[in-house]
């Protein structure tokens, strides 16, 4: 289930509630955090790596956008926590954009300066996971409405399918 929350800026906050059958929550969190593996299964990754600046781990991620739009890149910090809430194990991944002078903007790529994401994963009580995702970014520039419509109607549901397939592949390869 995808819920869109329009903002006064004309941008959207995305809230996704979904299930991943046959994917345990820890496996889902592991796959989500594994940047090298994400390059194998996420067709929108152009460049993705983690680097340490001033003792803080920072992720650089360039995302392929459809022609004729320019690619976007993100510089962000993220944190993963495993929590016990009233006997329920819950995995939480938080991410937000940061400005890092050592990672300047690149010509021809639009820097996404406002990005935040919260991911919560827990057991569905069977062999799978319940996934809750809150996502916001300001992609900058003039983005046609068809891109937002595609993202909401196709991109996000496809992402859940892709991560489920990646998790099943990951569990076989580890």
Secondary structure, DSSP 8 states (H G I E B T S, - for coil): -EEEEE-TTS-EEEEEEEEETT--HHHHHHHHH-HHHHHHH-TTEEEEEEEEETTEEEEEEEE---TTS--EEEEEEEEEEEEEETTEEEEEEEEEE---TTS---TTSEEE-EEEEEEEEEE-SSSSEEEEEEEEEE--S---HHHHHHIIIIIHHHHHHHHHHHHHHHHHH-
